Amino acid sequence: MNISQLLCDMEQAFLETDDEGRIVEVSPSAARMLKIDSEKYIGSDISGLFGNIYELISSPPTENGADTYIYNGRMSFKCPDSGVKFFNAIILRGRGKSDKSVIVVIKDMLSERLIRFDPGSIKKLMSIGVFAGGIAHDYNNALTVILGNLSLAKLEADNNPDLMESINDAESAAVKIKELTERLSVYSKGLKPEREKTGLSELVNEVISHSSESSGVKISFSTDDDHLCFEVDRGQMELVFGLIIENAIEACDSSLPEITIRAGKVQVEKERKFKEISLSAGEHIFIEFLDNGRGLQGVDVNAMFDPFVTTKENHDGLGLALVFAIIKRHKGFVELLPGEDGGALVKIFLPLF
């Protein structure tokens, strides 16, 4: 999956050009921010909008797209209706071979909600895209064979405890790698959900079993209806639940970590909005994830679902952004709230109509 696809799924403002510097894509967010008709500018030279862009691209593209980050700073935009405007922007290497093939990611200087990009995160994201698009599927097939053979090996190790322990360790590691590979596959396929009828309790319990085994954190789950079903992309929703639980585990009180998950049906009476999603009136499934960490004091809740925004060191800030994008594609709603007795609460709504 290419980076422009992911940026589009995450509602980012960007323009992309081909090898001749002609605009081939204007994201809806960019069209709104720049107040332009995107169709009017498809095929035109990008220098017609950003007059100094070629001055900013001073070095030729490197092989394999390794040097994806070109420029981060101020740019001028020739607005057809209101003259010249100035924006903070990032320029990335495009998919073509020419130095004119670029992706311009726009950050409105006048907005308080700036998208926080950095070169390291962009390179990581591009690396993930290359890996996912190239070998994730074959890698997943190979892991399935490995897991099958480990299961057969267990049959031969019943009377050898030491060997059985080693096989179990290998199996746990292979399962973890398989989960990570499936997560990468979401990037390669894009975020369009392939819906199927899925049992909510079954799905949540499956994700809990994997998360609690690897972390040792106490995770409890309750629901009013064990037979509740919804139509979702199972793989994507597993990823959503897993990312939220992973976030909660890292936020938990280290002395007595605990996560509480609750789910059920709810009748929403009044519509409300957050960013580009809205919670419509009607019947919904809700899923709540509550940790017992320090809560949201000092956290900009409105920014936490933006890509590359994180409160943790050595994290890329893509987890909650991907959660937001997937829930949006499912016509759902997600919010981050302080827990009543402390901690942080992530609440998801998915429509049943």
N, C-alpha and C positions, 0 to 999 in steps of 0.2 A: 504494500500500500504506500502511495507517495504522500509527502507531507502536506501538499495542498488539499488532498482528500480529508486528512485528519483535521486540518485547520478549518475547513468548511464545516465538518461535522461538529466542531466545537464553536461554531458561530464567530470565527475571527474575521477581521477585516483585512483582506489581502487582494493583490492583483498578481497575475502570473503572465509571463511573456514567453514567446518561442525564441528560436535561435536568431531571428531577425529583429528581435525587440518589439514584435507586435503583441498586443494584449490578446491573450487567448482565454482568460478567465477573470471575472470580477466577482468576488463573493458578494452575497446579498448585504452583508454587514458593511462592506466597503462602499457599495453603491449608496446605502443610506447615509453613511458618515460623510462621504464626499458630495452627496446630493447630485448624483449623476445617473443617467440612464445607461445601465451596463451594456445593453445591446448596441447602443450608439457607438461605444468605444471599442468593442471587439474587433480586432483586425487593425486597429490604429497603432501608431508608434507610441510607446509609453512616454517618450520624451515630450510628447504633446501635453501631457498632464504634469509630469515631474521634469521640469526643464534641466535640472542639474544632475539627473540620475547617472548619466554616463561618466560624469566627473567623479562620482563616488565609487565607481567600479574600477579600481586601479590595477587589479591583478587578474591574470587569466585563471579560468577554472582548473582545479587540479584533477588528476585521474581518480576514478572511483567515487567522485563526489565527496572526498574526505573533508575538504575545506568548504563546508556548507555556509559558513557565516562570513559575510562580506562587510557589512556596515551597520552601525547602530548609532543613530543620532537624528539631527534635525533635517527635514526636507521641506521644500516648497512645493505647493500644489497650485496650478493655475485653474481656479474655479471659474467655469463659464459664466456664472451668474453674479458672483460677489468678489471677483478679483483674486489676488493671491492669498492663500492660507498657508500656515506652517504647522507641521506635524512632527512628532517623534516617530521614527519608523526603523524597522530592521529590514535589511536586504539579505536574502538568502540565495544560494545557487539554485537555479531552476533545473528542470529535467533534461534540458537540451545540452549540446556540446559547446555552444558559443558563450562568450562572456556576456552576451546580451540576454541570455536565458536566465531570468531571475524571478524570485518571488518577493514582492514588497509587502511586508506586514505592517499595517498602519496602527499607530497608537495616538489617539487624540490628545494633544498637549493640554487642552482645556478641560479634559475629563479627569476627575479624581480617581476613577477606576481604570488605571492604566494596566495594560496587560504586561506582566513581568516576564520578559524573555531573557535568556542569557545564552551565550554561545555553547556552553557545555551541554545545556538541556537540548538545544537544537540538534547537536551532533548525536546525542544519545537517541533522540527520537528518530533521526534518519537511520541510525544503525539498527534500531528495532524494526523499522519498515523494511530494510533490505533483508534482514534475517527472516522476518515473518513471511515476506513474499516469496523468498527463494527456497527455504528448506524446512519450514515448520511442519508442513504436511508429511513429508517423508520421515522427518525426525519423530513425529508422533507415531507413525506406523512402526518404526523400529522399536520404540519404547513399548508398544503393545506386545511385540514378539518377546522382548526381554521379560516383561511382567508375566507372560504366559509360561515361559521357561522357568522362571523363579517359582511359580506355583507348582509346576511339575517336580522341581527339585525338593520342594517341601515334603512331597510324598515319600521321598527317599531318605529324608532326614529325621523321621519320627523318633528314632532311637539315638540320635546324636544332638544333644541340647546345644552344644557349642556351634555346630554347623547350622542348626535351625536359627540361632540368634543372628548369625552372620547373614543368612538368607533374608531374615526379616528386616535387618538394617538395609540391605541392598534394595529390597522391595520398597521400603519407605522412601528411600532416596529416588528411586525410579518414578514412584507415584508423584513426588514433588516436582520432578523435572517435567513429567507429563502435564501436570497442571499449569506450569509456567509456559510450556509450549502451546497449550490450548489458549492461554491468555494472549500470547503473541498472535495466534491465528485470528483473533478478533480484529487486530489492526490490519491484517492482510486482506480480510474479507470486507472490511468496511463495517459500518454500524447499522446497516439496514436489518431490522429484526426479521427472522424467519420464525413465525409464531407457531406454537403447538400447545395443546391443552396439557397443563402441568399441575401436579399437586403441590400446593404451597408448603405444607408441613414437610413433605418428603424432600423438597428442594432445600429448604432451610436446614433441616436436620443433616442432610448430606454435606452441606458446606460447613456446618458446625463441627461435624465429626473430623473433617480434615483440619480445620483451624485449631480445635482444642488439642488434638493429638500432637501437632507440631509446636504449639505454644505453651501448653500446660495451664492456660487461663481457664477459669471456670466460666462457662457460657450456658446460660439457661434460656429456654424457649417455651413460650406458652401461647395458646390460641384458643378461641372459643369454638372453633370448628376444625377438627382434624381432617375433614374431607373437602376443605375449601380448595377450589381449582381456579386457575386463571390462564389466559392465553398469552404466552410470552415466548421470546427466544430463550430457550433453556440455558444455552451456553453463555449468552450475554448476562442473563440474570444471575447465574452462578458467579460470574465475574463481579457484578455489582455487589452482591452480598459479601463475597470474599474480600473485596477491596475495603468495604465499610468495616468489616470485622477486623481486618488487618490494621486499619487506622485506629480502631477502638482499642485493640490490644496494645498498640504503642502508646496510647494516651492513658491507659489504666494506672491506678495506684499500684506501684511496684510491690508494696508489702502484702496486699491482698487483692490482686487483680480480678475483676469480675465484669462480665458483660451480660446484660439482660435484653432479650429479644422478645417482642410481643407482636402478634399479628391478629387480624380479624377483618370484619366488614364494618364500614362506616358510611353513613349517609351525610354527604357534604351539602349543607344548606346554602352557603354563600360562596361565590367565586372569589378567589384571590390570586394574585400574581407574584412571581419572583423571577427577576431577570427576563428571559425570553419564554418562560413556561407559565402556564396558568392551571390552577386547580378548579375544574368546573363543578357546578352543582350536580349531584347525582350520587349513585352508589359506587363505592370504591373499596378495593382491598388496601389495607394499610399495613406496613411493616415498620416497627420502631427498633432502633439499635441504641442502647444506652450504656455508656461506660462509666466507671467510677473514678475517672481521672480528675484533674484540677479544673476542668470546665473550660469556658470560652472567654475568661477574663483577658482583656487586651487583644482579642482576636477580631479581625475584620471579617465578620461572617459573610458579608456580601461578596467578598473577594475569594473565599475559600474554594469555590467551584470553578474559578478561572484556572486555565492551564499555567503551570510553572509557578503557582503560588503555594507556598508551604511554610509552616511554622517550625519545621524540623530540619536540622542540619543533615547534609548528605542525602537529601530526598529530592526527587525531580518534580514533585507537585503535579503529577499527571493523574493520580488515583481518583480524586473527587471530581476532576474535570471529565474523566471518562465516565464516571457514574452519572454525572449530569447529562452528558451527551446521550447515553444509552436510555436513561429514563425519559428524556425528551422524545427520543425516537419511538418510545412506547406510549406516547401521549400521556405520560404520567407527570408526577410532581414530586420534588424532593426539597427538603429544607433542613437546616442545621440550627438547633435550638439549645439553650442551656437546660440541663436536667433540673427537675424540681428540687432535688436534694443534692445538687452538684453533678459534675460530669457533663458530658456532651451528648445530645440526642440527635440522631439522624433519623428522619421520618420520611418514608416513601409512600406515595399514593399511586395506585394503578386502577384505571377505570374498569368497571364491569358492564359498561354500556357501549 
